[in-house]
Amino acid sequence: MAHDRRRILIADDDSEIRLGAAELLDSLGHVLQAGDGEEALEVVRNSRNPFHLALLDLQMPRRGGYEVFGVLREEYPDLPCILWSGDATEHLASNMVRAGAMAFLHKPVPPEELRGHVRRVLTERWGDPL
């Protein structure tokens, strides 16, 4: 049922990537989108229903994914986050995972790999999403 669907936030300033990811992940949950970090925080804070996962681009205008991740960890400690970037180093990626990110993905992410990571996180944190 629609009300049982997981709520997923995708925050990425590249509209093509954001829309493609939203379409890909639609079967796993109700996907909401944000075009920058500040909008991502507004979407989460103004939502009547909790989110089950946030997918954050590391480099976005107004607030980057790293900063948004930190705010979400403080304000919503149960909200799992996956971070991604097209130009991050392995060192940064491992630091983000050590800081609590559920995964760090390097763009471009093959569709089935992205779907697999999202499904894994949703299942580990909230039980089988389907």
C-alpha positions in Angstrom: 0.0 0.0 0.0 1.1 3.5 -0.7 1.1 4.6 3.0 3.5 1.7 3.8 6.1 2.9 1.2 9.5 4.0 2.4 10.2 7.7 2.1 13.5 8.5 0.2 15.1 11.9 -0.2 17.4 12.4 -3.2 19.4 15.7 -3.0 21.5 16.4 -6.0 22.0 19.7 -8.0 22.2 17.8 -11.3 18.6 17.5 -12.3 19.3 14.7 -14.8 21.0 12.6 -12.2 18.3 13.4 -9.6 15.4 12.6 -11.9 17.0 9.4 -13.1 17.7 8.2 -9.6 14.1 9.1 -8.5 12.7 7.1 -11.4 15.0 4.1 -10.6 14.1 4.1 -6.9 10.4 4.8 -7.2 9.6 1.1 -6.8 11.4 1.0 -3.5 9.6 4.0 -1.9 8.0 7.4 -2.2 10.9 9.6 -3.6 11.1 13.3 -2.8 13.8 15.5 -4.4 15.9 18.5 -3.5 18.1 20.5 -5.8 20.6 21.7 -3.2 21.5 21.1 0.4 19.4 23.8 2.0 16.3 22.6 0.1 17.1 19.0 1.3 17.0 20.2 4.9 13.8 22.1 4.3 12.1 19.0 2.8 13.0 16.8 5.8 12.2 19.4 8.4 8.8 20.3 6.9 7.7 16.8 6.3 4.8 15.4 8.3 6.1 11.9 7.8 9.6 10.6 8.6 12.1 9.8 6.0 13.7 6.3 5.8 16.7 7.2 3.7 18.6 10.2 2.4 20.8 10.1 -0.7 23.0 13.1 -0.7 25.4 14.5 -3.4 28.6 15.7 -1.7 28.9 18.9 -3.7 25.7 21.0 -4.0 25.0 24.7 -3.8 24.0 26.5 -0.6 25.0 23.5 1.6 27.0 20.5 0.4 26.1 16.9 1.2 28.8 16.7 3.9 27.2 19.6 5.9 23.7 18.3 5.3 24.8 14.8 6.5 26.1 16.4 9.7 22.9 18.3 10.4 20.8 15.2 9.6 22.9 13.0 11.9 22.2 15.5 14.8 18.6 16.2 14.1 17.5 12.8 12.8 20.0 10.2 14.2 17.9 7.3 12.9 17.8 8.5 9.3 20.4 6.5 7.3 22.3 8.5 4.6 24.1 7.4 1.5 26.5 10.0 0.1 27.8 10.1 -3.5 30.1 12.2 -5.6 31.7 12.2 -9.0 35.1 13.4 -7.8 35.7 12.2 -4.3 38.8 10.4 -3.2 38.8 7.0 -1.6 40.1 8.6 1.6 37.1 10.9 1.8 34.8 8.1 1.0 36.1 6.0 3.9 36.0 9.0 6.2 32.3 9.5 5.4 31.5 5.8 6.1 33.4 6.0 9.4 31.4 9.2 10.2 28.2 7.1 9.9 27.2 7.1 6.2 25.7 3.8 5.2 27.6 3.9 2.0 29.7 6.3 -0.2 29.1 5.8 -4.0 31.3 7.1 -6.8 29.3 8.6 -9.7 28.4 7.5 -12.2 26.8 4.7 -10.3 25.4 1.9 -12.4 21.6 1.7 -11.9 21.4 -1.7 -10.4 24.3 -0.9 -8.1 22.5 2.2 -6.8 19.2 0.2 -6.4 21.1 -2.5 -4.6 22.7 -0.2 -2.1 19.4 1.6 -1.4 17.5 -1.7 -1.0 20.3 -3.0 1.3 20.1 0.1 3.6 16.3 0.1 3.7 16.2 -3.6 4.5 19.0 -3.4 7.2 17.4 -0.4 8.9 13.7 -0.9 8.4 13.1 -4.5 7.3 12.2 -5.6 3.8 10.8 -2.6 1.9 8.8 -4.7 -0.5 
